[in-house]
Every structure is written in C-alpha cells, then in structure tokens.
C-alpha cells in the first residue's frame, strides 16, 4: 500500500469539485476545506495541529487575491500544499556529521517500534553513501536483541560491537566509541534498550548514556501505526532527552500515520527518516515538500529518480539503450527490468510518485500478482528461449506453464505482451534519442 493513499484519495476528492469550476465562491472553498479537515482528522493528524492549520488556510484561501485570480482552485491547492509542508517541517532536516569522526547517533524508543531493524536500515543507508559504519548493541534487556543486531550486521557486512548482556549499556557504548575511533569509523549507531512503556528507570538510563557518550544526534524511533500514542511518546522522550529528530517506522501501514507526521508540529523536532517497509532498503530521507506533494496527488518525481539511480546500474542502462536502438530487446532484458522495478518498492507506491498517475491507477489498478507471475514464467524458460522467443512452440509452452505453476493461456498472454513490447522497442530505436519511450504493456497493467 502506498504511503497515505487513503488520506491522499480523500483530499484529492475534496479538490475535484473546485477544479471543475471557473469561479469560486466562499461557500465552495469552505466546503472543500471542510472535507480536507475531516480527511486529516480521520488520518489521525493531531486535532490541535489540524485546527491551527485550517485556520491559516482559511485566512489565505478566502482572500481577495485568491478568489479573483485566473485559477482560484489551483491557488487554494497551492496554499494547502504550503501549509501541509509547513506542518511537516518546511525543509529537509539531514543528519549533521561531526568534523571529528566518529559521528555518534543514539537511537531510542519504545520496545516494538522497530528500533534494531531501523538501526540496521540506517547503517545500510550510510554505507550506500560510502561511510564506514559500526553498530553498538546496547539493548541488554530484551531477549535476543544483541543476536538480532548481529544477524542484521552480518547480512550487511557491517560490524556490530557488543560485550554481552551482563555489562551495563553505558559501558558497552563507551567501549564501542573507543573501538570506532581505533577502526577509523565514520558513523557509530548506538542501539539502546526500549521498554513496553515509558518509565523513570528507562529515561534515567538514557539520560545517563547521553551524558556519558555525548552523542552528536539522538533520534527517536516512533511506530507510526500507534496513532496519537506516537505523539505522547515523542513528547515524553523530547522532554527527557531533548532529541534531535524523529524516525518514523512502519509508515507503509497507512492507517494512522497522520499522527506521526504531526509530530514535528507538536514537538518542534524534525522528522528525518521514514521506514517504508520491511526490507532493509525500505528507508528514505524525509522531505516535507515532497510528502505534501504526494498527499495532494501531485507526485514525487525527485524521490522516484533517486530510487531509480540507486537501483539501476548505469552501465546496464547504457547497454539497454543500445539494445533498444538495435532492436535486440529480449525476454531476459524484460525480466531484468521487472527485477529492477521490484527492488525499487511497490508498483503502487512508485506510480503515485508520477504526477497524474494516481487517478489513472484508480481506473486501472496495478496487479502485483501478475508481475510476480510474469517473473515466474520467464524464470521457467531456458536461456535460449529467453533470447529467442519464436522457439517457444506448444510443447515448450506446456513445460514452461508446469514449471512456473501457471497456465498455458497465461504463458501465451505474456508472450503476446512481449511481442507488442518488441514492436514498441523497434519504433523507439527508429525514433533515435529524441523519441519518447511509451510504457511497456503488461508491466504496469
């Protein structure tokens, strides 16, 4: 499910009526803004934040300049976009790296917020930025917490410092800092213990750790699925530790994430990252203006480009361009492009980043199962068959269907789609560099 798909759909519905009208009356604007207010409250955005925000929007949206502008509907949407962005923090807040490594980042939060997994996601994020990273396992209370971080570290080839569960968390953190300095580590991520609820002992321990290790950044990991509780947690931790920022986990749940995005307005501390799924790469830097654009159905092309650059090999991209130019696009290439798209995240989420695609997707939803089925069919073919589809006769089609757990009709459908794709690729090759690439049939449908 795409982030905030429900909220986005409701807000876009509120503005649909405005766009149809050439001129707007105050009643038209008030009706649309009432729907926006209800949508935000239903998404669990903090009531006080919504009330303040809507007051600001009304004052600006019903002004003379808006009502008499050439496109009043667009002016109203622009104002809502600006206020949503402001609520979430206006500009991106990055991690401030220390000029004297290692930069120490302390992660805190309640048990169950996904703190250890988030620690590994952050480590992976910085590793991709060519930073030397180390994690410190300081959760000595939760059973298997240290082992969990070790397993995650091994999978990422990132070292994990630990001294067992009989040593105090503060001593483990101190030892980790010494080791990080000796190993010329750029970033040290300190995974602290959580509790089922906030208690005095927990906060005292975290305050002591802050005093002893003097972290450059304290990030609070908040479970976005907990609704208004997320705000209470953020307020308590901020009062006790004076945190530097928030990392919202489980944002792919969509149901109650609105509370979390109002955390900046409630605590005054910026949201720095979003956990967008279960995979280790499902973490993205938080950009308030991009998120507001997504919610309003205006897309988020910059994030889509960044994802593509991260997952698409430049050399392979040039090879693909050459194959298209020479009309030698094969089923193997088709499979590789599907794998690349899969690694970028859910197709629904990606399509929502393209302006105008949300409406089209509603009319023709993406069938993720079909994408998986197509992958299985191609993977059941031999290398020769992938490179030369005309070889696939009736008997080969039956074998491929058995091997992929599909039907001959489904194999036929894929081959037909690929045939159409090859024709398109041939036309693209003939267009030259100035040609526009049409969408691949069957890949997005």
C-alpha positions in Angstrom: 0.0 0.0 0.0 1.3 3.5 -0.9 2.1 5.9 1.9 -1.0 7.9 2.8 -3.0 6.5 -0.1 -6.3 6.8 1.9 -5.6 10.4 3.0 -4.4 11.4 -0.4 -7.5 10.0 -2.1 -9.9 11.9 0.2 -8.0 15.2 -0.1 -8.0 14.9 -3.9 -11.7 14.2 -3.9 -12.2 17.4 -1.9 -10.5 19.4 -4.6 -12.0 17.6 -7.6 -15.2 19.8 -7.4 -13.1 23.0 -7.2 -11.2 22.3 -10.3 -14.4 21.9 -12.3 -15.5 25.5 -11.5 -14.1 28.6 -13.3 -15.0 30.9 -10.5 -15.2 30.1 -6.8 -17.5 31.4 -4.1 -16.6 31.4 -0.4 -19.0 28.5 0.1 -17.2 26.4 -2.5 -13.9 26.9 -0.8 -15.3 26.3 2.7 -17.0 23.1 1.6 -13.7 21.7 0.1 -11.7 22.8 3.2 -14.2 21.1 5.5 -13.6 17.8 3.6 -9.8 18.3 3.9 -10.2 18.9 7.6 -12.2 15.7 8.0 -9.7 13.7 5.9 -6.8 14.9 8.1 -8.6 14.1 11.4 -9.6 10.6 10.1 -5.9 10.0 9.2 -5.2 10.7 12.9 -3.4 14.0 12.4 -3.4 15.8 15.8 -6.6 17.8 16.4 -4.9 21.0 17.7 -2.5 20.9 14.7 -5.4 20.5 12.2 -7.3 23.3 13.9 -4.4 25.7 13.7 -3.5 24.7 10.2 -7.1 25.0 8.8 -7.4 28.5 10.4 -4.3 29.6 8.5 -5.5 28.0 5.2 -9.0 29.7 5.5 -7.5 33.1 6.1 -5.3 32.8 3.0 -7.7 30.8 0.7 -10.7 33.2 1.1 -8.6 36.3 0.5 -9.4 38.6 -2.4 -6.2 37.7 -4.3 -7.2 34.1 -4.5 -10.9 34.5 -5.3 -10.2 36.9 -8.1 -7.1 35.0 -9.6 -7.2 33.4 -13.0 -7.2 29.9 -11.4 -8.6 30.1 -7.9 -8.8 26.3 -7.5 -5.1 26.0 -8.1 -4.4 28.9 -5.8 -6.3 27.1 -3.0 -4.5 23.8 -3.6 -1.1 25.7 -3.6 -2.0 27.2 -0.2 -2.9 23.8 1.2 0.3 22.3 -0.2 2.3 25.1 1.5 0.6 24.6 4.9 1.0 20.8 4.8 4.7 21.3 4.0 5.0 23.8 6.9 3.2 21.4 9.3 5.7 18.7 8.5 8.8 20.9 8.7 9.2 23.1 5.6 12.7 21.8 4.6 14.5 18.5 4.8 16.5 18.0 8.1 19.6 16.0 7.5 21.9 14.2 9.9 24.7 16.6 10.9 28.0 14.8 10.6 30.8 15.6 13.1 34.0 17.1 11.6 35.8 14.7 14.0 34.7 11.2 13.4 33.0 9.1 14.5 29.6 10.8 14.4 27.7 9.1 17.3 24.0 8.6 16.6 22.0 7.3 19.5 18.7 5.6 18.7 15.9 5.4 21.4 12.3 4.5 21.5 9.8 2.0 22.9 10.0 -1.7 22.5 8.3 -2.9 19.4 8.9 0.4 17.4 11.4 -1.5 15.2 14.4 0.2 16.7 17.0 -2.6 16.0 15.8 -3.1 12.4 15.8 0.7 11.9 19.4 0.8 13.3 20.4 -1.7 10.5 18.4 0.3 7.9 20.3 3.5 8.9 23.6 1.6 8.8 22.8 0.4 5.3 21.7 4.0 4.3 25.1 5.4 5.4 27.0 2.5 3.9 25.5 3.4 0.5 26.8 6.9 1.0 30.3 5.3 1.3 30.6 5.9 5.0 32.4 3.4 7.3 29.7 2.4 9.8 29.6 0.4 13.0 26.6 -0.6 15.2 26.7 -0.9 19.0 24.3 -3.4 20.7 23.3 -1.7 23.9 20.0 -3.4 24.5 20.8 -5.9 27.3 17.2 -6.4 28.4 15.2 -7.7 25.5 16.0 -11.4 24.9 18.0 -12.0 21.7 18.2 -8.2 21.0 22.0 -8.4 20.7 21.8 -11.5 18.4 19.2 -9.8 16.2 21.6 -6.9 15.6 24.5 -9.3 15.0 22.5 -11.2 12.3 21.5 -7.9 10.6 25.1 -6.7 10.8 26.4 -9.9 9.2 23.8 -9.7 6.4 25.0 -6.1 5.6 28.7 -6.8 6.3 28.7 -4.1 8.9 30.5 -4.7 12.3 28.5 -4.9 15.5 30.1 -4.1 18.8 28.8 -6.0 21.9 30.0 -7.1 25.3 27.2 -9.4 26.3 24.0 -8.8 28.3 25.8 -8.7 31.7 27.6 -5.4 31.0 25.9 -2.0 31.5 24.6 -0.3 28.3 26.7 2.8 29.1 29.9 0.7 29.3 29.1 -1.0 26.1 28.5 2.4 24.4 31.9 3.7 25.8 33.7 0.6 24.5 32.0 1.0 21.1 33.3 4.6 20.8 36.9 3.5 21.6 36.7 0.7 19.0 35.1 3.1 16.5 38.0 5.6 16.9 40.6 2.9 16.5 38.9 1.5 13.4 38.5 4.9 11.8 34.7 4.5 11.7 32.8 7.5 10.2 29.4 6.7 11.9 28.6 4.8 15.1 25.0 3.9 15.6 24.1 3.1 19.2 21.0 0.9 19.6 19.6 1.4 23.1 17.0 -0.6 25.0 13.3 0.0 24.8 10.5 -0.7 27.2 6.9 -1.6 26.8 6.0 1.9 28.2 7.9 5.0 29.3 9.2 4.7 32.9 11.5 6.7 35.1 14.2 4.0 35.2 14.3 3.8 31.4 14.6 7.6 31.0 17.3 7.9 33.7 19.4 5.3 31.9 19.1 7.1 28.6 19.9 10.5 30.2 23.0 8.9 31.8 24.1 7.5 28.5 23.6 10.8 26.8 25.8 12.5 29.5 28.5 9.8 29.2 28.8 9.3 25.4 27.7 12.8 24.3 26.0 11.7 21.0 26.0 14.1 18.1 22.4 13.1 17.3 19.6 11.5 19.3 17.0 10.0 17.0 13.7 8.8 18.4 12.2 5.8 16.5 8.4 6.1 16.6 5.9 3.5 15.4 3.6 5.4 13.1 0.9 2.7 13.5 0.3 3.7 17.1 -1.6 6.8 16.2 -1.9 9.5 18.9 0.3 7.4 21.2 3.2 8.2 18.9 2.8 11.9 19.8 2.7 11.2 23.5 5.9 9.1 23.2 7.6 11.8 21.2 6.7 14.5 23.8 8.0 12.4 26.7 11.3 11.5 25.1 11.8 15.0 23.9 11.2 16.4 27.4 13.7 13.9 28.9 16.4 13.8 26.3 15.9 16.9 24.1 16.0 14.7 20.9 17.4 16.0 17.6 14.9 14.3 15.3 12.4 11.6 14.6 12.5 8.5 12.5 9.0 7.2 11.7 8.8 3.4 11.3 6.0 1.3 9.7 4.8 4.2 7.5 3.6 1.7 4.9 0.7 0.8 7.2 -1.2 4.0 6.1 -4.0 3.7 8.7 -2.9 6.0 11.5 0.3 7.6 10.1 -1.2 11.1 10.2 -0.4 11.4 13.9 3.2 10.8 13.2 3.5 13.5 10.5 2.1 16.0 13.0 5.0 15.1 15.4 7.1 18.0 14.1 4.3 20.5 14.9 3.8 19.0 18.4 7.5 18.5 19.5 9.2 21.1 17.3 11.7 18.4 16.3 12.1 17.5 12.6 11.2 14.2 11.0 14.5 12.9 9.4 13.7 9.5 8.0 10.7 7.2 7.1 10.7 3.5 7.4 8.5 2.5 4.4 8.5 -1.3 4.5 10.1 -4.5 5.9 13.1 -4.7 3.6 16.5 -3.4 4.8 16.4 -0.8 2.0 13.0 0.4 2.9 14.2 3.7 4.4 14.0 7.1 2.9 15.1 10.6 3.9 12.0 12.7 4.8 11.3 15.7 2.6 8.3 17.7 3.8 7.6 19.3 0.4 7.8 16.0 -1.4 5.4 14.3 1.1 2.9 17.1 0.8 3.1 16.8 -3.0 2.4 13.1 -2.7 -0.6 13.6 -0.4 -2.1 16.1 -2.8 -1.7 13.7 -5.7 0.9 15.9 -7.4 3.5 13.2 -7.5 7.1 13.0 -6.2 9.3 12.7 -9.2 12.6 13.6 -7.4 12.2 10.6 -5.0 11.4 8.3 -7.9 14.5 9.5 -9.7 16.6 8.9 -6.6 15.3 5.4 -6.3 15.9 4.6 -9.9 19.5 5.9 -9.7 20.0 3.8 -6.6 18.7 0.6 -8.1 19.6 0.9 -11.8 23.2 0.2 -12.9 24.4 3.0 -15.2 26.4 0.6 -17.4 23.4 -1.7 -17.8 21.2 1.2 -18.6 23.5 2.2 -21.5 23.5 -1.5 -22.6 19.7 -1.5 -22.6 19.7 1.8 -24.6 22.0 0.1 -27.2 19.7 -3.0 -27.4 16.7 -0.8 -27.9 18.5 1.1 -30.6 19.4 -2.2 -32.3 16.0 -3.8 -31.7 17.6 -6.7 -29.8 15.5 -6.4 -26.6 15.0 -9.9 -25.2 12.8 -11.6 -22.6 16.0 -11.7 -20.4 16.1 -7.9 -20.6 12.4 -7.8 -19.9 12.9 -9.9 -16.7 15.9 -7.7 -15.6 13.8 -4.6 -15.9 11.0 -6.2 -13.8 13.5 -7.2 -11.1 14.9 -3.6 -11.0 11.3 -2.2 -10.7 10.6 -4.8 -7.9 13.7 -3.7 -5.9 12.5 0.0 -6.1 9.4 -0.8 -4.0 5.8 -1.5 -4.6 4.5 -0.5 -8.0 1.6 1.3 -6.5 3.9 3.5 -4.4 6.1 4.3 -7.5 3.1 5.1 -9.7 1.8 7.5 -7.0 5.1 9.4 -7.4 4.3 10.2 -11.0 2.0 13.3 -11.4 -1.4 12.3 -12.6 -0.9 8.6 -12.3 -2.9 8.2 -9.1 -6.2 8.9 -11.0 -5.2 6.5 -13.8 -4.3 3.8 -11.4 -7.7 4.0 -9.8 -9.3 3.3 -13.2 -6.8 0.5 -14.0 -5.3 -0.9 -10.7 -1.8 -2.5 -10.8 -1.9 -6.2 -10.4 1.2 -7.0 -8.3 0.4 -10.8 -8.5 0.5 -10.5 -12.3 4.0 -9.0 -12.2 5.1 -11.9 -10.0 3.5 -14.5 -12.3 5.3 -13.0 -15.3 8.6 -13.2 -13.5 7.9 -16.9 -12.7 7.1 -17.6 -16.3 10.3 -16.1 -17.7 12.4 -17.7 -15.0 11.0 -21.1 -16.1 12.4 -20.6 -19.6 15.8 -21.7 -20.7 18.4 -19.0 -21.6 18.0 -19.8 -25.3 14.2 -19.4 -25.1 14.5 -16.1 -23.4 16.8 -14.8 -26.1 14.8 -16.3 -29.0 11.1 -16.4 -28.1 10.0 -17.7 -31.6 11.5 -21.1 -30.5 8.8 -21.5 -27.8 6.3 -23.8 -29.5 3.3 -25.5 -28.0 5.2 -28.3 -26.1 7.7 -25.7 -24.7 4.8 -23.6 -23.5 3.2 -26.5 -21.7 6.6 -27.2 -20.0 7.0 -23.5 -19.0 3.5 -23.4 -17.6 4.2 -26.5 -15.4 7.5 -25.1 -14.3 6.0 -21.7 -13.3 2.8 -23.0 -11.7 0.7 -21.1 -14.3 -1.5 -22.0 -17.3 -0.6 -22.2 -21.0 -3.0 -19.3 -21.5 -1.0 -17.1 -19.1 2.2 -18.1 -20.9 0.6 -17.1 -24.2 -0.6 -13.8 -22.8 2.9 -12.9 -21.6 4.5 -13.8 -25.0 1.9 -11.7 -26.7 2.6 -8.8 -24.4 6.4 -9.2 -25.1 5.8 -9.3 -28.8 4.0 -5.9 -28.5 6.8 -4.6 -26.4 9.4 -5.7 -29.0 7.5 -3.8 -31.7 7.4 -0.7 -29.5 11.2 -1.0 -28.8 11.8 -1.2 -32.5 9.9 2.0 -33.1 11.8 3.7 -30.2 15.0 2.6 -31.8 14.0 4.2 -35.1 13.0 7.4 -33.3 16.5 8.0 -32.1 17.5 9.8 -28.9 14.7 12.4 -29.2 11.9 9.7 -29.1 9.6 9.3 -26.1 9.5 5.8 -24.5 5.9 4.5 -24.2 5.0 2.4 -21.3 5.7 -1.4 -21.6 2.4 -3.3 -22.0 1.8 -5.8 -19.1 4.5 -4.3 -16.9 2.2 -1.6 -15.4 -1.1 -3.3 -16.1 
